[in-house]
Amino acid sequence: MTHNLVVNYGLYKRMDVFRPRLVSPTAMTRFHSDDYINFLKVISPDNMGDYTRQLQRFNVGEDCPVFDGLYEFCMLYTSGSIGGAARLNDNGADIVINWAGGLHHAKKAEASGFCYINDCVLAILELLKKHERVLYIDIDIHHGDGVEEAFYSTNRVMTVSFHKFGEYFPGTGDVLDIGYADGKNYAINFPLNDGMNDETYHSVFKPVISKVMEHFCPGAVVLQCGADSLSGDRLGCFNLSVKGHAECVSFVRSFNIPMLVLGGGGYTLRNVPRCWTYETAVVLNEQNVIKDDLPYNDYYEYFGPDYSLHLPVSNMENLNSTDYLNRTKGQLLDILKQIEPVPSVQIQTGGVESQLNPRPIAMEIDEIGKDEGGNGSADADKRSDERTDGRKEHAAEMAS
């Protein structure tokens, strides 16, 4: 629905649209366990009875249901995020969007919260091939626990999450959870209460992110834009407008750092594409050009009865007091002050790991052949009809 709306607004004309090659199972095991990936490859609604123990072991079946095409679904959205990160590494773009990505709850060997493969983690690992420091920012209403857990003990990745906290899934993300060992002070959590509106959200988001940029100085940013923090979300309890949500994207964009923009949660179907379409316009600096009246599209009837891009917020009470927000913001700014500042010119300290000379993360580079759904080319952006998996671009894919 988001893609259709982006196309019918004409925003795609301002972008390079590319289909990255499909990743192999080996690429997914850069983070996930072999047993878990092999399980996702074979499980289906027809054979669930044969895998009762594995379903329980890997937490698949309830919040993370089994459906036809599950592994292909995982492969597609993960390919978009890894391919987008590779494009940033190659300087092929300054910003890459994959609204299908952002599944931030998945663990090394466990599905969680509708998330099976953690494309955020895999994209960050790809970015670490080139960049010494990568920043992950999460504005989904749920805590980005899977990403934080993956990088909890390294100083090469900082995770920053603004989320609902207290008797709310996944139950993690306390302000005191700041990282471990080398990663101490590199996990930043801002726990929030119901009713966060645009003004109060920005009053904490902008100062914290500004201080993060000042002290951490990332080479690339991964921004998870879960739309369940919008007003009126079926599972959410914040009160952000589409413009308020998008202001966070605009603010991060203003630092002019290579950025991978991902989707995430969002459970009021008609509002999610509204949000991500507007944020696509923000990334393109076209937010003042697109009209509030929605163009006709394949899903037009879903946006009734007003058929507009922006919707009013509710009158729900904001349970976040100014005192609480200022106190928590002060705690986080104090944590960030303890981080070793990054100089404008890299200093090699001679072998002792520090923020100035972080420990490298070893990663293998795999090539995807035609038999695995790739193009049979090292160029991830080169389209080819020589694929053996039968997938081809539809002639009218980008028709408006």
Sequence and secondary structure as in RCSB ss.txt:
>XXXX:A:sequence
MTHNLVVNYGLYKRMDVFRPRLVSPTAMTRFHSDDYINFLKVISPDNMGDYTRQLQRFNVGEDCPVFDGLYEFCM
LYTSGSIGGAARLNDNGADIVINWAGGLHHAKKAEASGFCYINDCVLAILELLKKHERVLYIDIDIHHGDGVEEA
FYSTNRVMTVSFHKFGEYFPGTGDVLDIGYADGKNYAINFPLNDGMNDETYHSVFKPVISKVMEHFCPGAVVLQC
GADSLSGDRLGCFNLSVKGHAECVSFVRSFNIPMLVLGGGGYTLRNVPRCWTYETAVVLNEQNVIKDDLPYNDYY
EYFGPDYSLHLPVSNMENLNSTDYLNRTKGQLLDILKQIEPVPSVQIQTGGVESQLNPRPIAMEIDEIGKDEGGN
GSADADKRSDERTDGRKEHAAEMAS
>XXXX:A:secstr
 HHHHHHHTTGGGGS         HHHHTTTS HHHHHHHHH  TTTGGGGHHHHHHTT SSSS   TTHHHHHH
HHHHHHHHHHHHHHTTS SEEEETT   TT BTTB BTTBSS HHHHHHHHHTTT S EEEEE SSS  HHHHHH
TTT SSEEEEEEEE SSSTT    TT    GGGTT EEEEEE TT  HHHHHHHHHHHHHHHHHHH  SEEEEE 
 GGGBTT SS    B HHHHHHHHHHHHTT   EEEE     STTHHHHHHHHHHHHHTT TTTS SB    TTG
GGGTTT BS            HHHHHHHHHHHHHHHHTS    SS    SS  SSSS            GGGTS 
SSS TT   S  SS     TTTT  
